[in-house]
Amino acid sequence: MRFDEQQILSVSKDLWTSHLGLSVIPSGASPTDEGEKTWASCVKISGGWQGAVLLECPESIARHAAVMLFAADGQDTPDEELEDAVKELAEMFGQKMRPLLPGDAKLSRPSLVDDENTCKALSGMQGLGELTISCEGRPVRVALFQAEPDLAPAG
């Protein structure tokens, strides 16, 4: 199974437009921005398909998401609300991907991660597809990983 950039872009556009009121376009930019903290969240997927979703975004996007999702104060938003916003975005992306996955996909609770390697290490995964999009001129990266059959956890 593979996901191409158009599938990821379609799901991303739906998520960012419907929940955050923002438009997104494909971008070749790196999700990291010197001088601005990058937030990342991972959601594991189990059931008929084993994998994970990773979402990485700069703090300014996490702050905007917190404002839109939780009616937070954009300037004085505590880190806990930024964490919750990034985790919520990763979970919502996973939910929007579920219909495209085989079998009965179940999502774990989202967790903050340091980087892609931390997300992949959760259950021995390989890259399945990814896309960096531009949201408000800021890079946001979405990546999908699939558990390697011989390394996937049992049950």
Steps between C-alpha positions, in 0.01 A plus 500: 500500500624851414350842535586762244533870565158574349322272749685656793440849362126434461469383861717791618294759313180359646640506854660843488209666318213347696650518850742792485361714220840504329604410149799283428709440189780252430843628595852373461613683813640326804266486800770643722553870529806634673404703803153347537424188699359205303221295655437138395232248586457136408189281492539123470250310287412137571244245390486377141794726425798593718663838469522857625438862405751773580419871494777761539436874509665819621383656824314779316273241334454312829401831661248575222357148533458547877312825437269340244444166678481613862429875481838553665669837532748502212777695671482355851421140411683269742711215364243246622238645264750505212576133572129419505444684171779313320380167638142583397611585145688169469199309630260680264731425206507133603120498520475644149743233372304208652259457205801457268649218708418130472310329779378649824762762588522614861695805613710529812498811709734753341835560662762768464820378341841652445519412131419253224738238637315495833170446320639222279663328798163458672450173314767451235369699205595598149400814311178470302443853377554858607431855401615841616229759456505875536248635749501877544843495338629259766606140430298213646608141440271199502651151470351152499688191611415133471616234742734252339316166517777313681545784755137589568387433857271202547131550571 
